[in-house]
Amino acid sequence: MKSKGNLLEVAQVFFKMGCIAFGGPAAHIAMMEEEVVTKRKWMSRQHFLDLMGLTNLIPGPNSTEMTMHCGYERAGILGLFVAGSCFIFPAVVITGLLAWLYVSYGQLPQVEPFIFGIKPAVLAIIANAVFKLGKKALKGWELGIIGCAVVAASLLGVNEVFALLSAGILGMVYFTIKSKAASSIKTIFPFLIVNSSSSIVVKVTSAKVFWTFLKVGSVLYGSGYVLFAYLDAELVSTGWLTRQELMDAIAVGQFTPGPVLSTATFIGYQLTGIWGAVAATLGIFLPSFLFVLILNPLLPKMQKSKVLRYFLDSVNVAAVAVMAGVLIEMSRVVLINDWRAIVIAVISIGVTFGLKKSNAMWTVLGGSILGYLLLLL
């Protein structure tokens, strides 16, 4: 039953998550799985996996789109918009405040001591999600091989979407032939084509800011580094921002909670003030709301198709493999040559796997406090 009570619950869950969602999309999805599957049982782990697999194939911020899917499942179309908005809101407000400080005083506050311990703490959260989702996704040795191949591809720098699509198609073809369930496969992949012409911008307006970020939000795949490349082409080459200003904006998106795309709010404020911040935020997130609104109702039909079920199973294990690849890469960066980070990671893993009712929020906060204290040594 999708009631007003459910809508309020959706708002509370994703607002809280938006306030503590550090560590990037893999960590966000790990926290989400714990909250909506393990704790609240809004859906089965299999359904969550199916949503996660599909979300990885469309443009936009994956973790934000997953909040929208979860909201839709719990409270319908209104739940989709409430979940996405509540998850985004804390990051947008914090980023907007930092943009005001940056424009007014020319520098950012020093927050590194407060987020040092969060990075190793979220490794435990991601590891827990990979373990639980992996158990559900691995339905046979063939899927295990596909998963290992995707982990290897991810570590070698292969494009994430290419790896996921390849895994899905390979698995679909293999399992269809194996089961002799179909004599032919006809698959149509829709592609979003955005045509844009580059021109020298004489004056920056909020309307132009909106259009620029709408284009980026419609075609963006990948991490904050990919976002940097898109925005560098759109903003630096046109003279709207210097590269240093863009790097500062990306940094803000990295160390604030929630989606890194909140960087748009910071940049919009830099360009045309408060209305620029609003325009940039709406532009970059609007495509995600529309993609999820279209995609979510199609999932039950895909789940009923035997051939597409093979595709989903293969994409699901590939999505978990991508998370595992992210975990490995993050561990390399965060843990090597830093005993304090290792201590925090070990304690966080012990708490996350040792306590039956561990909470990601307390893991993040505990890691932050412990990191700050260890930096004083």
Secondary structure as GFF3:
##gff-version 3
##sequence-region A 1 377
A	DSSP	alpha_helix	4	20	.	.	.	ID=ss1
A	DSSP	alpha_helix	25	32	.	.	.	ID=ss2
A	DSSP	pi_helix	33	39	.	.	.	ID=ss3
A	DSSP	alpha_helix	45	55	.	.	.	ID=ss4
A	DSSP	alpha_helix	62	105	.	.	.	ID=ss5
A	DSSP	alpha_helix	112	115	.	.	.	ID=ss6
A	DSSP	alpha_helix	118	137	.	.	.	ID=ss7
A	DSSP	alpha_helix	141	155	.	.	.	ID=ss8
A	DSSP	alpha_helix	160	179	.	.	.	ID=ss9
A	DSSP	alpha_helix	206	219	.	.	.	ID=ss10
A	DSSP	alpha_helix	224	231	.	.	.	ID=ss11
A	DSSP	pi_helix	232	236	.	.	.	ID=ss12
A	DSSP	alpha_helix	243	255	.	.	.	ID=ss13
A	DSSP	three_ten_helix	260	262	.	.	.	ID=ss14
A	DSSP	alpha_helix	263	272	.	.	.	ID=ss15
A	DSSP	alpha_helix	274	295	.	.	.	ID=ss16
A	DSSP	three_ten_helix	296	298	.	.	.	ID=ss17
A	DSSP	alpha_helix	299	304	.	.	.	ID=ss18
A	DSSP	alpha_helix	306	335	.	.	.	ID=ss19
A	DSSP	alpha_helix	339	354	.	.	.	ID=ss20
A	DSSP	alpha_helix	360	375	.	.	.	ID=ss21
###
